[in-house]
Structure formats: C-alpha cells, structure tokens
Amino acid sequence: MSEFDLWMSLLKEDLVEFAQNLVRIPSISGHEEEIIRFAAQQMHGLGYDEIRIDGMGNLLGRIGSGEKAILFDSHVDTVAVTDEDQWEVPPFSGAIVDGYLYGRGSVDMKSSVAASIYAGALAKKLGWNDGKTVYVSCTVLEEDCDGENLKHLFQEQNLRPDYVVICEPSENKIALGHKGKAQVTIKTHGISAHGSAPEKGVNAIYEMAEIIRRVEEQSGRLMQQDAPRGSLAMTYISSRAASLNAIPAMCDAYLDRRVAPGETEEVIREELDQLIQGKNAAWHVEPVTRRSWTGLEINYQPFHLAWKIDLDHELTRACMVAYQAVYGSPPGEFVFWDFSTNAVTPVSMGIPTIGFGPGDYKLAHMCNERCKVDQIVEACNFYARLIWAI
C-alpha cells in the first residue's frame, strides 16, 4: 500500500463523518455561524497553519506558505427546507442510505466542504504542498449573492491566489465554466384613473403586455441556438394601483437572463433596450441586499458574463493529471454548468478558475437531496492530487 493510500484509508472514515456532521447543522443563507465555527474547529484539528474568519463571516484556512497559491472554495449556506414531510430520509439527519449521504446541503455543497478541507490536510501529511500555499475557503451567502463572499474575502485579506477551484457539484467531472446571468426588472409607467373611466388613464399593465410578447419571442429565438445557449424567462409580474378599482400606474416584471459564452454586456443591454423600445418603460439590474451572520450588509449586482477555461490551460492540464491518478483514465467528458457560482469573482479578476465537485447538481435544492459517499472520497483524492500536480 502506498503512503497516499495508507493516509487515505486512515482519513476516509473521519472525512465521511465530518460530511455527515456538516449536513446535521442547518445553515440557511445568513445563518451560517454555527457551521463556520464547526468547520474552523475541524481545520484546527487537522493541523491547518492558519485559520481566519473575515468580517462577512467567511472562513479561510491556509496550509503552507509557498510561492504558488491555489484556493479551493465551497459555500456552506443552503436554501431552506419547506417540504420536510416529503423527505424519505430526514433532511438534517446526515444519514447514509444505500451509499448516499442524505440531507439538505449534501450536494450543494457540504460534501465539497468536507472533501476540500481534508484534501488540504492530506496534502500536508504527504508533503505535496511543498513550495505552495493551499487555501480552503468556506463561504457564506452564496445562494443569493454568488461571488460577493470571495470579493469580500480577497479584499479584506489582501488575497490573490494563482488558481481557484470552485467545488460546486459536477459529479466529479471537470467543469470548464458556466453561463452568466442578469437579474433584471422592467418597470412600465401609466396614469392612474378610476376603473369606471379607463379612457382617462394609461394602464401600465397594457404597456407591459407588448413587452411580455417580445420576451416570449426572444426566448424562442434563444432556444433555437446551439448549446450552450442563453435563455430568457419572465418569472414574476406585479402591478400597483390606488385600489382594485383604479387603473394601475405602475407594473413590474422580473426577467431571468442566462448568458451564453460569447454574449457580451453590450449584447445583453441592447436586447433589453429592444424589449422596451417604444414603451413608457425602463429596465435595471435588480440589486440584492442581504445581511451576513456577522451583521455586515451586502449589496449585490447580479449581472455576470459567462466564462470558460481553455482545455490547454496549465490548470486544466493539472486537473487532467489529477483525474487520471484518481480514476486510472483521462476524463471522458467535461462539464459546463448552467448555473452561476462564486467563480464570477476570480474570473473577473483574471484568476484562472475551474470547477470540480461531488454530487449531481440536479439534486441541489431538491427533496431527498443526496450525494454518493464514494464521490466525496474521490473528490478529496482529486483535490489532494491537484495540489501535487499544479
């Protein structure tokens, strides 16, 4: 048995138990203090050289102090459970059934938290971090404000790693990038009048009606493009009037625009301008305001472009080496995520970024969320070998 296999066998049981305990701690966005402190305690026990919690409440562990720096990021916040009575296995039990770890956050993404934290410790025991600095971050508020956590962490800690691995679920396939997104509100304006005399007013809902048709047509055009393609959906609409018997003077609609590789900010802005052309309407990126568990107010602008790392980039090649070492063969396929992640921050800074994580992302936020235990162990193996390969 190799030294690696020996250490892996010694740590495997503790790794899986740690993942179970993470699932047992409820940690919806804005309420992550308990899980952050628990993860920090685990880092301390595993011999991390430095452990910090920043002003937003993100956890950063460091191993080594070499010239080349790599960061593994996983968020610890989850969406709420609103259907507990429908779960086959209680959502905070952390139970393992038929080889799967069940529970809220098991896929998104506490299994990755466990795998990355243990991978750093494993690399240290094997000396694979020589000449390198390994960072492991456990970030907060990702579900509503992806990337704001790393933005705050990097600024406060004066941190700029050479490489970033986003540990979002990919079924342990290398993720080369993901789509961008724009969360947009369109607002139409009218003139209020009594409902019995509509001719004296301008109905803001009717102003929105033509825009709704345009959104539907543009959505259809996007769906005809080759994948990975952008998408457009109107997901919410509301109006405001003085009463139920008054012509509404304002109508709001919410758009979810997913951005494909190659689509620029100018392209998206022109599309939005065309949707409201000729109407008494305006659009704006809908800001998101949240408060972290430390009390810090976060203001988030959800407008990000897509990104994709090249197959021949040194980080991608190192991931292929690590993958071959874990699975005995080169990657048969790569993943391109449909959803947005914390990668938006390092990518915007020009930091080479890639993705890899245990679990099927289609099970995230779902009833009976669950992750294969074998994938948790394999992800830890992959992260440790990537530290060696980079």
C-alpha positions in Angstrom: 0.0 0.0 0.0 1.4 3.4 -1.0 1.8 6.2 1.6 -1.1 8.0 -0.1 -3.4 5.0 0.1 -2.4 4.5 3.7 -3.3 8.1 4.7 -6.5 8.0 2.6 -7.6 4.8 4.4 -6.9 6.4 7.8 -8.8 9.6 7.0 -11.7 8.2 5.0 -14.0 7.4 7.9 -13.4 10.7 9.6 -13.9 12.5 6.3 -17.3 10.9 5.8 -18.3 11.5 9.4 -17.4 15.2 9.0 -19.6 15.5 5.9 -22.4 13.9 7.9 -22.0 16.4 10.8 -22.0 19.3 8.4 -25.3 18.2 7.0 -26.7 18.0 10.5 -26.1 21.7 11.1 -28.9 23.8 9.5 -27.2 26.7 7.7 -29.6 28.7 5.5 -28.1 31.9 4.0 -27.4 34.5 6.6 -27.4 31.9 9.5 -24.1 30.1 8.9 -22.2 31.0 12.2 -22.5 27.5 13.7 -21.3 25.7 10.7 -18.4 28.2 10.0 -17.2 27.8 13.6 -17.5 24.0 13.4 -15.5 23.9 10.1 -12.9 26.1 11.7 -12.6 23.8 14.6 -12.1 20.9 12.2 -9.3 22.7 10.3 -7.6 23.4 13.6 -7.7 19.7 14.5 -6.3 18.7 11.1 -3.3 20.9 11.5 -4.0 23.9 9.3 -1.3 26.5 9.6 -3.7 29.5 9.8 -7.4 29.9 10.2 -9.3 33.2 9.8 -12.9 34.3 9.7 -13.4 37.6 7.9 -15.9 40.4 8.6 -18.5 38.9 6.3 -18.2 35.6 8.1 -16.3 33.6 5.5 -13.8 31.0 6.8 -10.3 30.8 5.3 -7.8 28.0 6.1 -4.2 28.0 5.0 -1.6 25.3 4.7 1.9 26.1 3.6 3.4 29.4 2.5 5.0 28.6 -0.9 5.1 30.9 -3.9 2.4 29.2 -5.9 -1.1 29.6 -4.3 -4.3 27.6 -5.0 -7.7 28.1 -3.4 -10.5 25.6 -3.1 -13.8 27.3 -2.5 -17.1 25.8 -1.2 -20.1 27.7 0.2 -21.7 26.4 3.4 -25.1 28.2 3.1 -28.1 26.3 1.8 -31.7 27.0 0.8 -34.4 26.3 3.3 -36.3 23.1 3.7 -40.0 23.7 3.2 -41.2 20.1 2.5 -39.7 18.1 5.3 -42.7 15.8 5.5 -42.0 14.6 1.9 -38.4 13.5 2.5 -37.7 9.8 2.6 -34.8 10.5 4.9 -35.0 13.4 7.4 -33.2 16.4 5.8 -30.9 17.1 8.7 -30.2 13.5 9.8 -26.9 13.2 7.9 -27.9 9.6 7.3 -26.2 7.3 4.8 -28.6 5.1 2.9 -27.6 2.7 0.1 -24.2 4.5 -0.3 -25.7 8.0 -0.4 -25.3 10.8 2.2 -28.8 12.3 2.5 -29.7 15.8 3.6 -30.0 19.5 2.8 -26.7 20.6 1.5 -25.3 17.2 0.9 -24.9 18.1 -2.8 -25.0 21.9 -2.6 -22.3 21.7 -1.2 -21.3 20.4 2.2 -19.7 17.2 0.7 -17.3 19.5 -1.1 -16.6 21.4 2.1 -15.5 18.2 3.8 -13.6 16.9 0.8 -11.6 20.1 0.3 -10.8 20.6 4.0 -9.5 17.0 4.3 -7.6 17.3 1.0 -5.6 20.2 2.3 -4.7 18.1 5.4 -3.8 15.1 3.3 -1.6 17.1 1.0 0.3 18.4 4.1 0.8 15.0 5.5 2.3 13.8 2.2 4.4 16.9 1.6 2.6 17.7 -1.6 2.2 21.3 -0.6 5.9 22.0 -0.6 6.6 25.3 -2.4 2.9 26.0 -2.5 0.2 27.8 -0.4 -3.1 25.9 -0.2 -6.2 27.9 0.8 -9.5 26.4 1.6 -12.5 28.8 1.9 -15.9 28.1 3.3 -18.0 31.0 2.1 -21.4 32.4 3.1 -24.5 33.9 1.4 -23.7 32.3 -1.9 -27.3 31.3 -2.7 -28.4 34.9 -3.1 -25.1 36.7 -3.7 -22.7 34.5 -5.6 -19.2 35.9 -5.7 -19.7 38.7 -3.2 -18.2 36.4 -0.5 -15.0 35.8 -2.3 -14.9 39.5 -3.3 -15.0 40.5 0.3 -12.6 37.8 1.4 -10.0 38.7 -1.2 -10.2 42.4 -0.4 -10.1 42.1 3.3 -7.3 39.5 3.4 -5.4 41.1 0.5 -5.5 37.7 -1.2 -5.0 36.9 -4.9 -4.4 33.2 -5.4 -2.8 31.9 -8.6 -5.6 29.4 -9.2 -9.1 28.8 -7.9 -11.1 25.6 -7.9 -14.8 26.1 -7.4 -16.0 22.9 -5.7 -19.7 23.1 -6.8 -21.3 19.7 -7.7 -20.2 18.3 -11.1 -20.5 14.5 -10.4 -16.7 14.6 -10.1 -16.3 15.8 -13.7 -14.0 18.7 -14.6 -16.2 21.9 -15.1 -14.7 24.3 -17.6 -17.0 27.2 -16.9 -20.6 28.3 -16.6 -23.2 30.6 -18.0 -23.5 34.2 -16.9 -26.7 35.8 -15.6 -28.6 39.1 -15.5 -31.4 39.6 -13.0 -33.4 42.4 -14.4 -36.6 44.3 -13.5 -38.7 46.0 -16.2 -40.9 48.8 -15.0 -43.8 50.3 -17.0 -45.5 53.6 -16.2 -49.1 54.6 -16.7 -51.6 57.2 -15.5 -54.0 56.3 -12.7 -57.7 56.7 -13.2 -60.9 55.2 -11.8 -61.7 51.8 -13.1 -65.1 53.1 -14.4 -63.3 55.6 -16.7 -60.3 53.7 -18.1 -60.1 56.1 -21.0 -58.9 58.8 -18.7 -55.8 56.9 -17.7 -53.0 54.8 -19.1 -52.9 51.2 -17.9 -49.3 50.2 -17.0 -50.3 46.5 -17.4 -51.3 47.1 -21.0 -47.9 48.9 -21.5 -46.3 45.7 -20.2 -48.4 43.4 -22.5 -46.4 44.1 -25.6 -43.1 43.7 -23.7 -44.3 40.2 -22.5 -44.9 39.2 -26.1 -41.4 40.4 -27.0 -39.8 38.5 -24.1 -41.6 35.3 -25.3 -40.4 35.8 -28.9 -36.8 36.5 -27.8 -36.9 33.4 -25.5 -37.9 31.3 -28.5 -35.1 32.7 -30.7 -32.5 31.9 -28.0 -33.8 28.3 -27.7 -33.1 27.8 -31.4 -29.4 28.5 -30.9 -26.8 25.8 -30.4 -25.9 24.8 -26.9 -24.6 26.2 -24.7 -27.1 28.9 -25.4 -28.5 31.8 -23.5 -32.1 31.9 -22.1 -34.7 34.4 -21.1 -37.6 34.0 -18.8 -40.2 36.3 -17.3 -40.7 34.8 -13.8 -42.7 37.4 -11.9 -45.1 40.2 -12.6 -46.9 42.7 -10.4 -48.8 46.0 -10.6 -49.5 48.9 -8.3 -52.7 50.9 -8.2 -54.6 53.1 -5.7 -57.2 50.4 -5.3 -58.7 47.4 -7.0 -61.0 49.9 -8.8 -58.2 52.0 -10.1 -56.1 51.9 -13.3 -52.6 50.8 -12.3 -49.9 53.4 -12.8 -47.0 51.0 -12.5 -46.2 47.5 -13.5 -43.1 45.5 -12.7 -41.8 42.3 -14.3 -38.8 40.3 -13.4 -36.5 38.7 -16.0 -34.0 35.9 -15.6 -31.5 36.1 -18.4 -28.8 33.4 -18.6 -25.8 34.5 -20.7 -24.0 32.1 -23.0 -20.3 32.2 -23.9 -19.6 34.9 -26.4 -22.5 37.1 -25.4 -21.2 40.5 -24.3 -22.6 43.0 -21.8 -23.3 45.2 -24.9 -25.4 42.4 -26.5 -27.5 42.0 -23.3 -28.0 45.7 -22.9 -29.1 46.1 -26.5 -31.5 43.2 -26.1 -33.1 44.7 -23.0 -33.4 48.1 -24.8 -35.2 46.5 -27.7 -37.6 44.8 -25.3 -38.9 48.1 -24.0 -38.5 50.1 -27.2 -41.4 52.5 -27.8 -42.9 51.8 -24.4 -43.1 54.0 -21.4 -40.7 51.7 -19.6 -37.3 51.3 -18.2 -35.1 48.3 -17.1 -32.5 48.0 -14.5 -30.4 45.2 -12.9 -32.3 44.3 -9.8 -29.9 44.8 -6.8 -29.9 42.3 -3.9 -29.4 43.3 -0.3 -28.6 40.8 2.4 -27.1 40.8 5.8 -24.5 38.2 6.8 -24.4 36.4 10.1 -21.8 38.9 11.3 -24.2 41.7 10.7 -22.5 43.1 7.6 -24.8 44.4 4.9 -24.1 43.0 1.4 -25.2 44.8 -1.8 -25.0 42.6 -4.8 -25.4 43.5 -8.5 -26.4 40.3 -10.3 -25.0 40.8 -13.8 -22.2 38.4 -14.8 -20.9 37.2 -18.1 -20.2 33.5 -18.9 -16.7 32.2 -18.6 -14.8 29.1 -19.9 -11.2 28.0 -19.3 -9.2 26.6 -22.2 -8.5 22.9 -22.4 -4.8 23.6 -22.9 -4.5 25.9 -19.8 -2.0 24.7 -17.2 -4.7 24.5 -14.6 -6.9 22.3 -16.9 -3.9 20.1 -17.7 -3.1 19.7 -14.0 -6.7 18.7 -13.4 -6.4 16.1 -16.1 -3.3 14.7 -14.4 -5.2 14.5 -11.1 -8.2 12.9 -12.7 -6.0 10.3 -14.3 -4.4 9.5 -11.0 -7.8 9.0 -9.3 -9.7 7.1 -12.0 -6.9 5.5 -14.0 -8.0 7.0 -17.3 -8.3 10.5 -18.7 -11.6 12.5 -18.5 -14.2 11.1 -20.9 -16.2 14.4 -20.8 -16.2 17.8 -19.3 -19.0 19.8 -17.7 -20.3 23.3 -18.5 -22.6 24.5 -15.7 -25.9 26.1 -16.4 -25.9 27.9 -13.1 -23.8 30.7 -11.7 -21.2 30.2 -8.9 -18.6 32.1 -6.8 -16.3 31.8 -9.9 -17.6 35.2 -11.1 -15.2 36.9 -8.7 -11.9 35.2 -9.5 -12.8 35.2 -13.2 -13.5 38.9 -13.2 -10.0 39.4 -11.6 -8.3 37.3 -14.3 -7.5 34.4 -12.0 -7.5 31.0 -13.8 -10.6 29.2 -12.4 -12.0 25.7 -12.9 -14.7 23.5 -11.3 -14.9 20.1 -9.8 -17.1 18.7 -7.0 -19.0 15.6 -5.8 -22.8 15.2 -6.3 -25.3 15.6 -9.1 -26.2 19.3 -9.3 -29.7 18.4 -10.5 -30.4 17.2 -7.0 -29.4 20.5 -5.4 -32.3 22.3 -3.6 -34.5 19.2 -4.2 -36.4 16.9 -1.9 -34.3 13.9 -0.9 -31.1 15.8 -1.8 -28.3 13.2 -1.6 -24.6 12.6 -2.6 -22.7 9.4 -3.3 -20.3 8.8 -0.5 -17.8 7.3 -2.9 -17.8 10.6 -4.8 -16.9 12.5 -1.6 -13.9 10.4 -1.0 -12.9 10.6 -4.7 -13.2 14.3 -4.7 -10.9 14.6 -1.7 -8.4 12.3 -3.6 -8.7 14.6 -6.6 -8.2 17.8 -4.7 -5.1 16.4 -3.0 -3.6 15.2 -6.2 -4.3 18.5 -7.9 -2.3 20.2 -5.2 0.6 17.9 -6.1 0.1 18.3 -9.8 -0.2 22.1 -10.1 
